[in-house]
Amino acid sequence: MKNSFVPMLVCALMLHVSGLAFAKDDAASTVAVKGKMLISADGARLGTVYRVSSDGAAQMIIDGKMITIPASTLSSVEGRLVTSLSKKQVLTQ
């Protein structure tokens, strides 16, 4: 991943929960979860993940608009779902 401040996590999990998608990245695997809060790189709470696309991207509805956060920007940091995008970058997509 480009951001060195994002710690890489390696997990072995057995999951029996619907709504999970795994996004493959060259450096690590990330889990986007439907219904989980997404945090921006600048610490802003963006909202909950509405849906996870087949490629692992998180989809959210913000101000009545469907926003797609690319899977390559997602990571899990201390149990929180985080994107490497700032809130401004997400809102201007």
ChimeraX attribute file (.defattr): number of C-alpha atoms within 10 A of each C-alpha:
attribute: neighborCount
match mode: 1-to-1
recipient: residues
	/A:1	16
	/A:2	8
	/A:3	9
	/A:4	7
	/A:5	8
	/A:6	16
	/A:7	12
	/A:8	15
	/A:9	13
	/A:10	9
	/A:11	8
	/A:12	5
	/A:13	6
	/A:14	6
	/A:15	7
	/A:16	7
	/A:17	7
	/A:18	8
	/A:19	13
	/A:20	17
	/A:21	20
	/A:22	17
	/A:23	23
	/A:24	14
	/A:25	14
	/A:26	7
	/A:27	10
	/A:28	13
	/A:29	18
	/A:30	24
	/A:31	19
	/A:32	27
	/A:33	23
	/A:34	18
	/A:35	15
	/A:36	15
	/A:37	17
	/A:38	25
	/A:39	22
	/A:40	21
	/A:41	18
	/A:42	13
	/A:43	12
	/A:44	13
	/A:45	13
	/A:46	19
	/A:47	15
	/A:48	19
	/A:49	22
	/A:50	20
	/A:51	22
	/A:52	24
	/A:53	19
	/A:54	10
	/A:55	13
	/A:56	22
	/A:57	24
	/A:58	28
	/A:59	20
	/A:60	23
	/A:61	15
	/A:62	14
	/A:63	8
	/A:64	7
	/A:65	9
	/A:66	13
	/A:67	19
	/A:68	18
	/A:69	22
	/A:70	17
	/A:71	24
	/A:72	20
	/A:73	20
	/A:74	27
	/A:75	26
	/A:76	18
	/A:77	15
	/A:78	10
	/A:79	8
	/A:80	12
	/A:81	20
	/A:82	25
	/A:83	26
	/A:84	21
	/A:85	17
	/A:86	15
	/A:87	17
	/A:88	11
	/A:89	11
	/A:90	16
	/A:91	13
	/A:92	7
	/A:93	9
